[in-house]
C-alpha cells in the first residue's frame, strides 16, 4: 500500500511537469492520472516478474494462490530481488523520460 501511495505521488508530479492546459475538467485530469498510474504499475510489475528466478516465480505463484498479505509479498520480493529498489527507480526514471519527451 505504501508503494501505491508513492506511485500516486510520482504520477501527480508527472502530471504537473507535463504542463497540461489549466482549464481541463477535473474528470479528464483524474482519468489521465488513473491511466498513468495503471501504466506505471504495469511497468513496475513487469520489472519485478522479469527479475524473479524460475524458483522464485514458482514461490510467487504459491504466495499469490495463498492470498498473502502485501507486507509478506514485499518482504518476499526484497529477498528474492536484492537490487529491487534500484531496478524500480530506474524504471520510474525511464517512464518519466518517455512520458515527458
LUMNUBA-895167 format. One record per residue: x, y, z of N, C-alpha, C, O in turn; residue in one letter. Coordinates in steps of 0.001 Angstrom, whole numbers. Layout:
% residues N
+---------+---------+---------+---------+---------+---------+---------+---------+---------+---------+---------+---------+------+
!     n_x !     n_y !     n_z !    ca_x !    ca_y !    ca_z !     c_x !     c_y !     c_z !     o_x !     o_y !     o_z ! code !
+---------+---------+---------+---------+---------+---------+---------+---------+---------+---------+---------+---------+------+
!       X !       Y !       Z !       X !       Y !       Z !       X !       Y !       Z !       X !       Y !       Z !    a !
...
+---------+---------+---------+---------+---------+---------+---------+---------+---------+---------+---------+---------+------+
This chain:
% residues 101
+---------+---------+---------+---------+---------+---------+---------+---------+---------+---------+---------+---------+------+
!     n_x !     n_y !     n_z !    ca_x !    ca_y !    ca_z !     c_x !     c_y !     c_z !     o_x !     o_y !     o_z ! code !
+---------+---------+---------+---------+---------+---------+---------+---------+---------+---------+---------+---------+------+
!     841 !   -1189 !       0 !       0 !       0 !       0 !     883 !    1248 !       0 !     594 !    2197 !    -729 !    x !
!    1927 !    1269 !     782 !    2841 !    2398 !     794 !    3435 !    2627 !    -591 !    3602 !    3766 !   -1028 !    x !
!    3752 !    1521 !   -1279 !    4273 !    1609 !   -2644 !    3270 !    2313 !   -3547 !    3653 !    3148 !   -4367 !    x !
!    1995 !    1986 !   -3404 !     969 !    2593 !   -4231 !     874 !    4096 !   -3980 !     699 !    4868 !   -4923 !    x !
!     987 !    4518 !   -2724 !     954 !    5945 !   -2414 !    2144 !    6656 !   -3053 !    2008 !    7775 !   -3548 !    x !
!    3311 !    6007 !   -3041 !    4479 !    6588 !   -3679 !    4274 !    6718 !   -5184 !    4668 !    7719 !   -5783 !    x !
!    3665 !    5721 !   -5789 !    3403 !    5779 !   -7232 !    2385 !    6870 !   -7550 !    2504 !    7555 !   -8566 !    x !
!    1395 !    7032 !   -6693 !     411 !    8101 !   -6909 !    1080 !    9469 !   -6823 !     783 !   10353 !   -7627 !    x !
!    1967 !    9650 !   -5869 !    2700 !   10915 !   -5750 !    3559 !   11146 !   -6984 !    3639 !   12265 !   -7491 !    x !
!    4195 !   10098 !   -7461 !    5021 !   10178 !   -8662 !    4172 !   10604 !   -9861 !    4576 !   11465 !  -10643 !    x !
!    2996 !    9996 !   -9997 !    2082 !   10331 !  -11097 !    1615 !   11783 !  -10989 !    1536 !   12487 !  -11996 !    x !
!    1308 !   12228 !   -9782 !     878 !   13619 !   -9598 !    1969 !   14592 !  -10027 !    1685 !   15611 !  -10657 !    x !
!    3228 !   14275 !   -9682 !    4340 !   15137 !  -10094 !    4521 !   15106 !  -11613 !    4785 !   16139 !  -12229 !    x !
!    4380 !   13928 !  -12212 !    4485 !   13822 !  -13672 !    3416 !   14669 !  -14354 !    3688 !   15377 !  -15323 !    x !
!    2201 !   14582 !  -13830 !    1099 !   15360 !  -14406 !    1438 !   16848 !  -14365 !    1241 !   17558 !  -15350 !    x !
!    1941 !   17314 !  -13238 !    2303 !   18730 !  -13098 !    3418 !   19114 !  -14072 !    3368 !   20178 !  -14690 !    x !
!    4416 !   18251 !  -14206 !    5545 !   18541 !  -15079 !    5164 !   18532 !  -16556 !    5826 !   19179 !  -17367 !    x !
!    4113 !   17812 !  -16911 !    3684 !   17698 !  -18308 !    3060 !   19007 !  -18809 !    2977 !   19236 !  -20015 !    x !
!    2626 !   19851 !  -17890 !    2073 !   21172 !  -18230 !     845 !   21076 !  -19141 !     811 !   21646 !  -20232 !    x !
!    -151 !   20345 !  -18664 !   -1424 !   20280 !  -19377 !   -2116 !   21639 !  -19285 !   -1801 !   22431 !  -18396 !    x !
!   -3062 !   21921 !  -20199 !   -3823 !   23172 !  -20090 !   -4522 !   23261 !  -18732 !   -5026 !   22263 !  -18220 !    x !
!   -4546 !   24454 !  -18161 !   -5110 !   24634 !  -16817 !   -6628 !   24491 !  -16777 !   -7203 !   24319 !  -15702 !    x !
!   -7277 !   24560 !  -17921 !   -8739 !   24520 !  -17939 !   -9308 !   23116 !  -18182 !  -10484 !   22981 !  -18523 !    x !
!   -8502 !   22089 !  -18014 !   -9021 !   20730 !  -18162 !  -10031 !   20439 !  -17058 !   -9870 !   20871 !  -15917 !    x !
!  -11078 !   19694 !  -17423 !  -12079 !   19320 !  -16433 !  -11481 !   18328 !  -15438 !  -10595 !   17546 !  -15782 !    x !
!  -11971 !   18372 !  -14210 !  -11483 !   17503 !  -13139 !  -11574 !   16031 !  -13545 !  -10674 !   15245 !  -13246 !    x !
!  -12659 !   15662 !  -14225 !  -12847 !   14278 !  -14661 !  -11742 !   13853 !  -15636 !  -11249 !   12728 !  -15562 !    x !
!  -11359 !   14744 !  -16539 !  -10304 !   14455 !  -17511 !   -8960 !   14308 !  -16791 !   -8191 !   13391 !  -17080 !    x !
!   -8689 !   15202 !  -15868 !   -7449 !   15152 !  -15096 !   -7359 !   13827 !  -14331 !   -6321 !   13166 !  -14339 !    x !
!   -8454 !   13451 !  -13674 !   -8472 !   12202 !  -12915 !   -8257 !   10992 !  -13819 !   -7589 !   10033 !  -13430 !    x !
!   -8821 !   11035 !  -15024 !   -8652 !    9917 !  -15960 !   -7210 !    9835 !  -16449 !   -6659 !    8741 !  -16567 !    x !
!   -6601 !   10968 !  -16731 !   -5194 !   10990 !  -17155 !   -4319 !   10386 !  -16056 !   -3466 !    9542 !  -16330 !    x !
!   -4531 !   10816 !  -14825 !   -3734 !   10313 !  -13702 !   -3978 !    8821 !  -13470 !   -3043 !    8078 !  -13175 !    x !
!   -5217 !    8389 !  -13603 !   -5553 !    6977 !  -13432 !   -4866 !    6127 !  -14507 !   -4312 !    5069 !  -14209 !    x !
!   -4908 !    6592 !  -15742 !   -4255 !    5874 !  -16841 !   -2742 !    5799 !  -16628 !   -2125 !    4759 !  -16854 !    x !
!   -2157 !    6911 !  -16191 !    -719 !    6934 !  -15915 !    -360 !    5944 !  -14812 !     622 !    5209 !  -14922 !    x !
!   -1159 !    5931 !  -13753 !    -899 !    5024 !  -12637 !    -992 !    3572 !  -13093 !    -164 !    2749 !  -12701 !    x !
!   -1983 !    3249 !  -13911 !   -2120 !    1886 !  -14437 !    -886 !    1487 !  -15251 !    -347 !     393 !  -15082 !    x !
!    -448 !    2385 !  -16134 !     727 !    2105 !  -16960 !    1963 !    1904 !  -16099 !    2750 !     986 !  -16330 !    x !
!    2125 !    2762 !  -15113 !    3288 !    2701 !  -14237 !    3281 !    1413 !  -13410 !    4312 !     752 !  -13282 !    x !
!    2137 !    1060 !  -12858 !    2033 !    -184 !  -12083 !    2358 !   -1383 !  -12950 !    3038 !   -2306 !  -12501 !    x !
!    1879 !   -1385 !  -14196 !    2170 !   -2491 !  -15111 !    3667 !   -2604 !  -15384 !    4212 !   -3707 !  -15426 !    x !
!    4328 !   -1470 !  -15568 !    5767 !   -1492 !  -15844 !    6565 !   -1941 !  -14625 !    7522 !   -2703 !  -14758 !    x !
!    6181 !   -1478 !  -13444 !    6868 !   -1899 !  -12220 !    6646 !   -3395 !  -11990 !    7579 !   -4115 !  -11636 !    x !
!    5426 !   -3856 !  -12189 !    5142 !   -5288 !  -12038 !    5944 !   -6118 !  -13033 !    6434 !   -7193 !  -12690 !    x !
!    6082 !   -5630 !  -14258 !    6865 !   -6340 !  -15271 !    8339 !   -6439 !  -14855 !    8983 !   -7467 !  -15065 !    x !
!    8864 !   -5363 !  -14264 !   10246 !   -5382 !  -13771 !   10389 !   -6434 !  -12675 !   11348 !   -7205 !  -12667 !    x !
!    9443 !   -6461 !  -11765 !    9507 !   -7420 !  -10655 !    9462 !   -8857 !  -11182 !   10321 !   -9676 !  -10856 !    x !
!    8455 !   -9146 !  -11993 !    8276 !  -10508 !  -12508 !    9465 !  -10906 !  -13390 !    9934 !  -12043 !  -13343 !    x !
!    9938 !   -9958 !  -14188 !   11059 !  -10236 !  -15086 !   12365 !  -10514 !  -14368 !   13284 !  -11079 !  -14961 !    x !
!   12469 !  -10132 !  -13105 !   13702 !  -10332 !  -12354 !   13616 !  -11471 !  -11336 !   14532 !  -11660 !  -10535 !    x !
!   12529 !  -12221 !  -11368 !   12412 !  -13382 !  -10493 !   13020 !  -14602 !  -11177 !   12801 !  -14834 !  -12366 !    x !
!   13776 !  -15369 !  -10421 !   14307 !  -16631 !  -10954 !   13133 !  -17599 !  -11134 !   12066 !  -17383 !  -10558 !    x !
!   13315 !  -18660 !  -11926 !   12218 !  -19641 !  -12079 !   11742 !  -20201 !  -10733 !   10546 !  -20416 !  -10537 !    x !
!   12683 !  -20436 !   -9803 !   12304 !  -20961 !   -8489 !   11479 !  -19923 !   -7717 !   10471 !  -20254 !   -7092 !    x !
!   11924 !  -18675 !   -7772 !   11195 !  -17619 !   -7076 !    9839 !  -17358 !   -7719 !    8879 !  -16999 !   -7037 !    x !
!    9766 !  -17538 !   -9027 !    8487 !  -17368 !   -9723 !    7484 !  -18417 !   -9245 !    6302 !  -18121 !   -9066 !    x !
!    7962 !  -19639 !   -9041 !    7088 !  -20685 !   -8506 !    6601 !  -20318 !   -7102 !    5421 !  -20465 !   -6783 !    x !
!    7523 !  -19841 !   -6276 !    7158 !  -19448 !   -4912 !    6173 !  -18276 !   -4939 !    5234 !  -18229 !   -4144 !    x !
!    6392 !  -17334 !   -5854 !    5490 !  -16188 !   -6015 !    4078 !  -16671 !   -6339 !    3108 !  -16183 !   -5759 !    x !
!    3960 !  -17618 !   -7253 !    2642 !  -18148 !   -7615 !    1960 !  -18810 !   -6421 !     746 !  -18701 !   -6254 !    x !
!    2745 !  -19491 !   -5598 !    2184 !  -20116 !   -4389 !    1682 !  -19030 !   -3434 !     604 !  -19155 !   -2853 !    x !
!    2477 !  -17962 !   -3278 !    2064 !  -16859 !   -2396 !     800 !  -16181 !   -2925 !     -81 !  -15803 !   -2153 !    x !
!     721 !  -16035 !   -4240 !    -486 !  -15441 !   -4835 !   -1713 !  -16299 !   -4547 !   -2760 !  -15792 !   -4144 !    x !
!   -1570 !  -17598 !   -4757 !   -2690 !  -18513 !   -4519 !   -3117 !  -18518 !   -3053 !   -4284 !  -18752 !   -2739 !    x !
!   -2152 !  -18254 !   -2149 !   -2438 !  -18264 !    -716 !   -2996 !  -16925 !    -231 !   -3253 !  -16753 !     960 !    x !
!   -3180 !  -15981 !   -1151 !   -3700 !  -14655 !    -804 !   -2857 !  -14011 !     305 !   -3373 !  -13544 !    1320 !    x !
!   -1553 !  -14006 !      70 !    -569 !  -13492 !    1026 !    -709 !  -11981 !    1192 !   -1054 !  -11275 !     244 !    x !
!    -441 !  -11491 !    2397 !    -557 !  -10056 !    2679 !     468 !   -9264 !    1874 !    1486 !   -9802 !    1437 !    x !
!     183 !   -7977 !    1685 !    1087 !   -7091 !     950 !    2459 !   -7020 !    1616 !    3483 !   -7003 !     934 !    x !
!    2476 !   -6979 !    2939 !    3746 !   -6907 !    3658 !    4601 !   -8144 !    3404 !    5808 !   -8040 !    3185 !    x !
!    3973 !   -9304 !    3433 !    4705 !  -10562 !    3186 !    5200 !  -10604 !    1737 !    6310 !  -11065 !    1470 !    x !
!    4384 !  -10128 !     820 !    4790 !  -10099 !    -599 !    5989 !   -9177 !    -777 !    6953 !   -9522 !   -1460 !    x !
!    5924 !   -8018 !    -165 !    7020 !   -7066 !    -280 !    8301 !   -7666 !     300 !    9376 !   -7526 !    -283 !    x !
!    8185 !   -8320 !    1424 !    9331 !   -8982 !    2048 !    9905 !  -10052 !    1110 !   11122 !  -10175 !     966 !    x !
!    9025 !  -10814 !     481 !    9461 !  -11843 !    -473 !   10230 !  -11211 !   -1633 !   11308 !  -11679 !   -1997 !    x !
!    9672 !  -10149 !   -2208 !   10326 !   -9517 !   -3354 !   11690 !   -8942 !   -2988 !   12646 !   -9061 !   -3754 !    x !
!   11776 !   -8321 !   -1821 !   13049 !   -7733 !   -1393 !   14109 !   -8814 !   -1152 !   15297 !   -8577 !   -1370 !    x !
!   13689 !   -9977 !    -710 !   14616 !  -11092 !    -512 !   14987 !  -11724 !   -1851 !   16151 !  -12041 !   -2097 !    x !
!   13995 !  -11904 !   -2707 !   14215 !  -12584 !   -3988 !   14985 !  -11712 !   -4987 !   15710 !  -12226 !   -5839 !    x !
!   14820 !  -10386 !   -4874 !   15469 !   -9455 !   -5806 !   16186 !   -8392 !   -4971 !   15620 !   -7337 !   -4690 !    x !
!   17429 !   -8669 !   -4578 !   18143 !   -7761 !   -3670 !   18255 !   -6320 !   -4170 !   18242 !   -5394 !   -3360 !    x !
!   18364 !   -6111 !   -5475 !   18503 !   -4755 !   -6017 !   17174 !   -4207 !   -6544 !   17149 !   -3385 !   -7460 !    x !
!   16074 !   -4672 !   -5952 !   14745 !   -4281 !   -6420 !   14523 !   -2774 !   -6399 !   13982 !   -2214 !   -7352 !    x !
!   14929 !   -2122 !   -5331 !   14722 !    -670 !   -5237 !   15402 !      57 !   -6393 !   14829 !     979 !   -6973 !    x !
!   16615 !    -355 !   -6724 !   17348 !     267 !   -7826 !   16667 !     -19 !   -9170 !   16580 !     862 !  -10025 !    x !
!   16193 !   -1233 !   -9350 !   15508 !   -1598 !  -10590 !   14233 !    -774 !  -10774 !   13942 !    -304 !  -11874 !    x !
!   13483 !    -607 !   -9695 !   12240 !     177 !   -9773 !   12566 !    1648 !  -10020 !   11899 !    2304 !  -10820 !    x !
!   13584 !    2170 !   -9341 !   13975 !    3568 !   -9542 !   14365 !    3813 !  -10998 !   14005 !    4838 !  -11578 !    x !
!   15091 !    2882 !  -11578 !   15485 !    3001 !  -12987 !   14258 !    2994 !  -13884 !   14169 !    3784 !  -14823 !    x !
!   13321 !    2114 !  -13602 !   12096 !    2034 !  -14413 !   11278 !    3315 !  -14301 !   10717 !    3778 !  -15294 !    x !
!   11205 !    3897 !  -13095 !   10481 !    5155 !  -12915 !   11142 !    6272 !  -13721 !   10456 !    7095 !  -14327 !    x !
!   12463 !    6297 !  -13725 !   13183 !    7313 !  -14486 !   12933 !    7159 !  -15989 !   12695 !    8148 !  -16683 !    x !
!   12986 !    5945 !  -16483 !   12719 !    5690 !  -17903 !   11283 !    6093 !  -18245 !   11035 !    6716 !  -19278 !    x !
!   10345 !    5736 !  -17374 !    8937 !    6086 !  -17598 !    8778 !    7604 !  -17669 !    8092 !    8120 !  -18551 !    x !
!    9408 !    8306 !  -16747 !    9322 !    9757 !  -16705 !    9910 !   10378 !  -17978 !    9301 !   11258 !  -18587 !    x !
!   11078 !    9918 !  -18363 !   11718 !   10467 !  -19556 !   10873 !   10222 !  -20795 !   10750 !   11102 !  -21647 !    x !
!   10294 !    9044 !  -20901 !    9438 !    8712 !  -22043 !    8183 !    9566 !  -22043 !    7790 !   10092 !  -23084 !    x !
!    7552 !    9707 !  -20893 !    6302 !   10445 !  -20795 !    6480 !   11938 !  -21066 !    5650 !   12564 !  -21725 !    x !
!    7559 !   12490 !  -20557 !    7764 !   13937 !  -20711 !    8418 !   14306 !  -22042 !    8513 !   15489 !  -22370 !    x !
!    8864 !   13331 !  -22801 !    9531 !   13608 !  -24083 !    8591 !   14209 !  -25100 !    9001 !   14498 !  -26224 !    x !
+---------+---------+---------+---------+---------+---------+---------+---------+---------+---------+---------+---------+------+
